[in-house]
Structures are given as structure tokens and as C-alpha cells.
Amino acid sequence: MQDKNRTEIEAEVFRRLLQHLDERKDVQNIDLMNLAGFCRNCLAKWYVTAAANQGTELDLNQAREIVYGMPYPEWKRQYQKEASPEQVAAFNASGKGTGSSDA
């Protein structure tokens, strides 16, 4: 596979991942962290890093808006639920973080 073709395919896959996550707003970030070790916020941080690697300035809020499809505070207000004690315990036991509300 040629590099250009690979990049186009990867871009299409990433857009499909974002679409899928947008369609599954019921899946909380903490659920993603507990099951897969990453969440929407991780994707936003990876987006910022990738942009910087390409010489493009992008801040975390801009990246979050790309990943969430809206400003992050709005997404949190509309879709983020309080994590259950079981979710927090699983998150903390995994060593993935300190139980941050941004998970």
C-alpha cells in the first residue's frame, strides 16, 4: 500500500470512529477507559500531538470540539453522567488514572 493511499484510508477510518462515537453518546468516557484504556479525551490529546508533529497549532479545546462534535462543556452538560462507584473503582484499579471527572 502506498503511503498516500494509507493516509487517506486511515483518515477515513478515523472519521468513521468519530461518527461511531457521536452515535453512541450513551457510552461514557469512563466506560471506554475501563474497557479499552482510551476515551474521547485521549483522542483529542492525540489529535493535538499529531497536529504539533505536523507543525500545526491546535489547542486541546479545539481538538475536543473536533472529537466531540461540539464544545466540550456543552457535551458534558448534555451527555456526561456521574460515574458510578463501580466505574470509578474499576478505573482506579486499572492504574489508568486518579478517577478524574474528565475520564
Secondary structure by P-SEA (a helix, b strand, c coil): ccaaaaaaaaaaaaaaaaaaaaacccccaaaaaacccccaaaaaaaaaaaaaaacccccaaaaaaaaacccaaaaaacccccccaaaaaaaaaaccccccccc
